[in-house]
């Protein structure tokens, strides 16, 4: 459902965040959250999930450079 929504409406930031939440692959999760943030920088949910992904990857250097 999420991929079909992205095919029809690729500019919908909520679909990108949903894809990031449902994915099991860290690279896809990171990409989806970043793409959602590119479309709307003020998405608190996307920032929180992206921080969670960075924390699990222990990528503190990247997470510090965002702030």
HUGIRA-V247518 format. One record per backbone hydrogen bond with DSSP energy under -0.5 kcal/mol. NH is the residue of the N-H (numbers start at 0). CO is the residue of the C=O. If there is no record, write none. Layout:
<<NH:CO> <NH:CO>>
//
This chain:
<<4:0> <5:1> <6:2> <7:3> <8:4> <11:8> <12:10> <14:11> <15:11> <16:12> <17:13> <18:14> <19:15> <20:16> <21:17> <22:18> <25:23> <28:24> <29:25> <30:26> <31:27> <32:28> <33:29> <34:30> <35:31> <36:32> <37:33> <38:34> <39:35> <42:39> <43:41> <46:42> <47:43> <48:44> <49:45> <50:46> <51:47> <52:48> <53:49> <54:50> <55:51> <56:52> <57:53> <57:54> <58:53> <59:57> <62:58> <63:59> <64:60> <65:61> <66:62>>
//
